[in-house]
Amino acid sequence: MLVLVAPGQGAQAPGFLTPWLDLPGVRDRMEAYSAASGLDLIRYGTEADADEIRDTAVAQPLLVAAGLVSSYALFGDDLSHAGGKISAVAGHSVGEFTAAALAGVLTDEEAVKLVAIRGQAMAEAAAVTETGMSAVLGGDPEDVVAHLGKLGLTPANMNGAGQIVAAGTVEQLAALAEDKPEKARVIPLKVAGAFHTEHMAPAVDTLRSAVAGLIPNDPQIPYVSNRDGQVLEATAGGLELVDRLVGQVANPVRWDLCMETFTDRGITGMVELAPGGTLTGLAKRALKGVTAVPLKTPDDIEKAKALIAETEESAS
């Protein structure tokens, strides 16, 4: 069984989109996504420097667009073909919107447009108070969470594989750097705010208004939610999934629970959409026995197709 996953903010790097534009149809799709987002995503993905694409309002639609074009490169023009080849979809943070489009809940344009609104709203919320995030690597997870609580920080990303991302004010993060949890390292992250915390409450309101009147489809592929690792299937309804996407802006990402669900469902293979690497890295440490292939460039497509074919063959 195979899961298709989409990375979140921080996976982008300057110029990462350039090789994908050589593939048929990619430029046309990126132009359509640029129109939906109101941003020149081709320029941002090919020419912009690290500071420009670190901007939350830019990074989020760029990542979703890249994930979508790489999925078409993998499965062809009709993503409904993916349903017979993969057992579940999931995304980390903003990658959940990519996954929602893959599951057929949102159209590509709806996903990119909503993410552009989400990214701008989160950037505006982050500008109210100077906040940020730091990765805490190692240590006992329960002790780390308790230590963060003592400092007033939120465990915003519970990523599993010994990684918890703390979020809060710059003063709180400075205190964490001075007073680390036992047996843990702390690495400041180059992000523009305390995402998935109470600091993002204004962005939740903005996104809730943006989805009002939206008529989503039911998921056509099982969808593993960041909220709690729960699997949403066709009977769950697209409205519940969209409600989870809205609330997720200010709620912690429980990728650890998503990976537990992958294990419970017997997942043996993972393909991470572009720009891949982050989630497959976590999988290699936490999902023993699972073969993980990241789509970093188009050169990785054949490896991903081989894994998909191998997984299909072993299931038959």
Backbone torsions as a table, in degrees:
resi	resn	phi	psi	omega
1	MET	NA	144.2	-172.5
2	LEU	-129.5	140.4	176.6
3	VAL	-114.1	139.9	176.7
4	LEU	-106.4	123.9	-174.2
5	VAL	-124.7	154.8	-179.3
6	ALA	-125.1	131.7	-176.1
7	PRO	-76.3	166.2	179.5
8	GLY	-106.7	-170.3	-175.2
9	GLN	-61.2	138.5	-176.0
10	GLY	109.1	-17.2	179.4
11	ALA	-77.1	-18.8	-175.5
12	GLN	-73.2	152.0	175.8
13	ALA	-144.0	151.5	-179.1
14	PRO	-54.8	130.7	175.8
15	GLY	77.7	5.6	-173.3
16	PHE	-64.1	-24.7	-177.4
17	LEU	-79.2	-19.2	-170.7
18	THR	-51.1	-52.4	-177.0
19	PRO	-66.1	-25.1	-179.5
20	TRP	-70.1	-26.6	-178.2
21	LEU	-69.1	-13.6	177.4
22	ASP	-77.5	-13.4	-178.5
23	LEU	-82.8	146.5	179.7
24	PRO	-58.8	134.2	174.0
25	GLY	85.3	-15.4	-174.7
26	VAL	-67.3	-44.8	-178.8
27	ARG	-61.8	-41.6	179.5
28	ASP	-62.5	-42.6	179.3
29	ARG	-65.9	-42.3	180.0
30	MET	-64.2	-34.5	176.2
31	GLU	-66.1	-39.6	177.7
32	ALA	-66.2	-40.6	178.8
33	TYR	-68.5	-33.8	176.1
34	SER	-63.1	-42.8	178.5
35	ALA	-63.5	-40.4	-178.9
36	ALA	-67.7	-33.6	-176.6
37	SER	-92.1	-17.7	-176.1
38	GLY	76.6	18.5	-178.6
39	LEU	-128.7	149.4	175.0
40	ASP	-83.1	82.3	-173.8
41	LEU	-67.5	-27.9	177.5
42	ILE	-64.8	-46.4	178.7
43	ARG	-62.9	-44.5	-179.1
44	TYR	-62.8	-35.1	-177.4
45	GLY	-82.7	-10.1	-177.2
46	THR	-121.0	-36.7	-171.2
47	GLU	-113.9	-24.3	-173.6
48	ALA	-69.7	150.9	178.5
49	ASP	-87.5	179.7	-174.4
50	ALA	-62.3	-37.0	-179.5
51	ASP	-66.1	-40.7	-179.5
52	GLU	-63.8	-43.8	-176.0
53	ILE	-86.2	-2.3	170.9
54	ARG	-78.0	-23.4	177.6
55	ASP	-55.0	121.4	-176.6
56	THR	-54.2	-39.1	-178.1
57	ALA	-66.4	-22.3	178.8
58	VAL	-95.9	-47.0	-172.8
59	ALA	-59.1	-41.8	-172.6
60	GLN	-67.1	-52.5	176.7
61	PRO	-64.8	-31.3	178.4
62	LEU	-63.8	-42.6	-179.7
63	LEU	-66.9	-42.8	179.5
64	VAL	-64.9	-43.2	178.7
65	ALA	-61.0	-43.2	-179.8
66	ALA	-64.7	-41.2	177.5
67	GLY	-60.9	-40.8	-179.2
68	LEU	-67.8	-46.1	-178.5
69	VAL	-65.8	-33.0	177.8
70	SER	-71.3	-29.6	176.8
71	SER	-68.9	-37.6	176.0
72	TYR	-66.8	-37.7	177.4
73	ALA	-62.0	-30.2	-177.9
74	LEU	-83.4	-40.5	-172.0
75	PHE	-111.7	-6.7	-177.9
76	GLY	93.4	-175.7	-171.7
77	ASP	-68.4	-21.9	-177.4
78	ASP	-111.2	103.9	-176.8
79	LEU	-70.1	-10.9	177.0
80	SER	-63.0	-21.8	176.6
81	HIS	-64.5	-24.0	-178.2
82	ALA	-66.2	-29.8	-176.1
83	GLY	-58.5	-31.8	179.7
84	GLY	-84.3	-5.5	-174.5
85	LYS	-112.3	-22.6	-178.1
86	ILE	-122.5	151.5	-174.4
87	SER	-96.0	-19.9	-178.9
88	ALA	-164.3	160.2	173.0
89	VAL	-127.3	153.8	176.8
90	ALA	-160.1	158.7	176.6
91	GLY	-143.7	150.9	178.5
92	HIS	-94.1	119.0	179.0
93	SER	56.9	-118.9	-178.0
94	VAL	-61.9	-21.0	175.6
95	GLY	-62.2	-16.7	176.4
96	GLU	-63.6	-29.2	177.9
97	PHE	-71.0	-37.5	173.4
98	THR	-59.4	-47.2	-179.4
99	ALA	-62.9	-36.7	178.9
100	ALA	-64.2	-37.1	176.2
101	ALA	-69.6	-41.3	178.8
102	LEU	-61.4	-35.4	179.8
103	ALA	-79.5	-4.1	178.3
104	GLY	83.4	7.6	-179.4
105	VAL	-73.6	-42.7	176.8
106	LEU	-117.0	152.7	168.4
107	THR	-76.0	164.6	177.8
108	ASP	-56.4	-47.2	-176.5
109	GLU	-64.6	-40.1	177.2
110	GLU	-61.6	-43.6	-179.1
111	ALA	-62.2	-47.2	-177.4
112	VAL	-67.7	-41.4	179.5
113	LYS	-63.5	-45.5	179.8
114	LEU	-64.1	-38.3	-179.7
115	VAL	-68.6	-34.6	176.1
116	ALA	-62.8	-40.9	176.5
117	ILE	-65.6	-44.3	179.9
118	ARG	-59.7	-48.5	-177.4
119	GLY	-62.0	-42.3	179.2
120	GLN	-65.9	-42.2	-179.8
121	ALA	-65.0	-38.4	179.3
122	MET	-69.9	-36.1	176.8
123	ALA	-64.3	-41.3	179.1
124	GLU	-66.8	-40.6	178.4
125	ALA	-64.7	-37.7	-179.3
126	ALA	-68.5	-23.5	-178.1
127	ALA	-77.0	-14.1	-177.4
128	VAL	-68.6	-44.6	180.0
129	THR	-131.9	142.5	-179.8
130	GLU	-75.1	108.8	-175.4
131	THR	-131.6	174.2	179.0
132	GLY	-170.3	-166.6	-178.0
133	MET	-143.3	149.8	175.1
134	SER	-137.5	140.6	176.5
135	ALA	-85.1	133.3	175.4
136	VAL	-109.1	115.9	-175.6
137	LEU	-110.5	125.0	179.6
138	GLY	89.5	-174.4	-176.5
139	GLY	81.7	163.8	175.6
140	ASP	-74.0	125.8	-175.4
141	PRO	-54.1	-41.9	179.7
142	GLU	-65.6	-40.2	178.9
143	ASP	-67.0	-38.7	179.7
144	VAL	-63.5	-46.7	-179.8
145	VAL	-61.1	-43.0	178.9
146	ALA	-63.2	-40.1	-180.0
147	HIS	-65.2	-41.8	178.5
148	LEU	-62.5	-41.5	178.9
149	GLY	-61.8	-36.7	178.9
150	LYS	-62.9	-31.6	-179.3
151	LEU	-92.3	1.8	-179.7
152	GLY	80.4	13.3	-179.3
153	LEU	-93.6	157.0	179.1
154	THR	-107.0	132.5	171.0
155	PRO	-75.2	85.8	-169.0
156	ALA	-74.6	-32.7	176.8
157	ASN	-127.4	112.4	172.9
158	MET	-95.7	92.4	-168.2
159	ASN	-90.8	-7.5	-175.8
160	GLY	73.3	-175.9	179.0
161	ALA	52.5	33.4	177.0
162	GLY	75.8	22.6	-178.0
163	GLN	-128.1	123.3	174.2
164	ILE	-127.8	134.0	179.0
165	VAL	-102.8	121.5	179.2
166	ALA	-92.0	144.6	179.8
167	ALA	-137.2	144.0	178.3
168	GLY	170.2	-161.1	-179.1
169	THR	-73.0	161.8	179.8
170	VAL	-63.6	-31.6	178.1
171	GLU	-66.8	-42.3	178.9
172	GLN	-65.6	-39.3	179.2
173	LEU	-69.2	-34.3	175.7
174	ALA	-64.3	-38.3	177.5
175	ALA	-65.0	-37.3	178.0
176	LEU	-64.7	-40.4	179.8
177	ALA	-62.6	-32.1	179.4
178	GLU	-84.1	-29.3	-174.4
179	ASP	-127.4	80.6	-175.0
180	LYS	-80.1	151.5	172.1
181	PRO	-62.2	153.7	-178.6
182	GLU	-59.0	133.3	177.2
183	LYS	62.3	27.7	-179.4
184	ALA	-125.0	151.5	172.6
185	ARG	-106.0	150.5	179.0
186	VAL	-123.1	125.5	-178.9
187	ILE	-124.0	114.3	176.7
188	PRO	-61.1	140.6	-179.9
189	LEU	-104.0	146.4	-179.3
190	LYS	-88.1	70.5	176.6
191	VAL	-125.1	163.5	-168.6
192	ALA	-96.6	8.6	-179.7
193	GLY	-179.1	179.1	178.8
194	ALA	-91.4	80.3	-177.9
195	PHE	-71.8	153.4	178.0
196	HIS	62.1	37.5	175.4
197	THR	-136.6	179.5	178.9
198	GLU	-62.0	-20.1	178.7
199	HIS	-64.7	-17.8	-178.0
200	MET	-96.7	8.1	-178.2
201	ALA	-53.8	-42.2	178.4
202	PRO	-60.2	-33.3	179.4
203	ALA	-69.0	-32.3	176.4
204	VAL	-61.6	-44.7	179.4
205	ASP	-61.6	-41.8	179.7
206	THR	-63.5	-45.2	-178.2
207	LEU	-68.7	-35.9	177.8
208	ARG	-62.1	-39.1	176.3
209	SER	-66.2	-36.3	-177.4
210	ALA	-68.1	-30.1	-178.1
211	VAL	-91.9	-4.7	178.9
212	ALA	-60.0	129.0	-179.4
213	GLY	87.8	-9.0	177.3
214	LEU	-68.5	138.1	178.5
215	ILE	-115.3	87.7	-177.8
216	PRO	-76.6	157.0	173.7
217	ASN	-85.9	162.5	172.9
218	ASP	-72.7	148.3	179.8
219	PRO	-62.2	131.0	179.0
220	GLN	-93.0	-13.4	176.0
221	ILE	-128.9	136.3	178.1
222	PRO	-51.1	132.3	-172.3
223	TYR	-118.9	123.5	-177.8
224	VAL	-96.5	119.2	-171.4
225	SER	-87.3	139.5	175.5
226	ASN	-63.7	-23.8	-174.1
227	ARG	-62.0	-44.1	-172.2
228	ASP	-152.3	8.6	-177.6
229	GLY	77.4	4.7	-179.5
230	GLN	-68.5	145.8	178.0
231	VAL	-95.0	122.7	176.4
232	LEU	-101.4	122.6	180.0
233	GLU	-116.4	-173.2	-173.1
234	ALA	-54.7	-35.2	-177.8
235	THR	-72.2	-17.8	-178.6
236	ALA	-72.0	-33.1	-180.0
237	GLY	89.1	142.3	-179.1
238	GLY	-67.9	-26.9	-178.6
239	LEU	-63.9	-39.8	177.8
240	GLU	-64.7	-40.1	-179.2
241	LEU	-63.9	-43.9	179.0
242	VAL	-63.7	-39.0	177.4
243	ASP	-60.8	-38.2	177.6
244	ARG	-66.9	-39.1	178.3
245	LEU	-61.1	-39.6	-180.0
246	VAL	-66.1	-52.2	-177.4
247	GLY	-66.2	-25.6	-176.4
248	GLN	-62.6	-22.5	-178.9
249	VAL	-57.3	-37.1	-177.2
250	ALA	-111.7	7.9	179.4
251	ASN	-109.5	150.9	178.4
252	PRO	-60.4	147.2	173.5
253	VAL	-86.3	120.6	-179.8
254	ARG	-103.7	67.4	179.1
255	TRP	-67.9	-26.4	176.2
256	ASP	-60.2	-41.0	179.4
257	LEU	-72.4	-32.5	175.0
258	CYS	-61.3	-44.5	-179.5
259	MET	-67.4	-33.5	174.4
260	GLU	-62.2	-39.3	177.9
261	THR	-65.3	-39.6	176.7
262	PHE	-56.9	-44.4	179.8
263	THR	-63.9	-45.5	-178.7
264	ASP	-61.8	-32.0	-178.7
265	ARG	-89.4	4.0	175.1
266	GLY	76.3	29.3	179.1
267	ILE	-65.8	131.1	179.1
268	THR	-115.8	-12.9	-178.8
269	GLY	-141.7	149.5	178.7
270	MET	-137.4	135.0	170.2
271	VAL	-118.3	126.2	178.5
272	GLU	-103.2	122.2	-179.3
273	LEU	-66.7	164.8	-178.2
274	ALA	-65.7	145.9	-7.3
275	PRO	-84.6	101.7	-170.9
276	GLY	-74.0	163.0	175.8
277	GLY	140.4	-42.4	-175.2
278	THR	-66.7	-51.3	-175.0
279	LEU	-75.1	-32.8	175.2
280	THR	-68.4	-31.1	175.2
281	GLY	-62.6	-43.7	176.8
282	LEU	-64.5	-40.3	-178.6
283	ALA	-63.2	-39.2	-178.5
284	LYS	-64.4	-27.0	178.8
285	ARG	-90.4	-30.0	-172.4
286	ALA	-109.2	-22.9	-176.1
287	LEU	-113.5	77.8	-177.5
288	LYS	-63.9	134.7	179.3
289	GLY	88.8	-7.0	178.3
290	VAL	-93.1	126.2	176.7
291	THR	-83.9	124.0	-175.1
292	ALA	-121.4	129.3	179.5
293	VAL	-121.7	118.8	176.0
294	PRO	-92.4	139.6	173.4
295	LEU	-90.2	91.6	178.0
296	LYS	-87.5	-40.6	176.4
297	THR	-139.9	170.1	177.3
298	PRO	-59.4	-20.7	178.4
299	ASP	-63.3	-18.4	-178.7
300	ASP	-86.3	-7.0	-174.8
301	ILE	-61.9	-43.2	-178.1
302	GLU	-64.5	-36.9	177.1
303	LYS	-63.6	-39.8	179.3
304	ALA	-67.4	-42.0	178.6
305	LYS	-63.3	-37.6	178.4
306	ALA	-64.5	-40.2	178.3
307	LEU	-65.4	-41.6	178.9
308	ILE	-61.7	-45.6	180.0
309	ALA	-63.9	-40.6	178.8
310	GLU	-64.0	-39.9	179.8
311	THR	-67.5	-41.7	177.2
312	GLU	-60.5	-43.3	-177.3
313	GLU	-65.1	-41.4	-178.8
314	SER	-70.3	-23.5	-179.6
315	ALA	-84.7	-17.3	-176.4
316	SER	-86.5	NA	NA
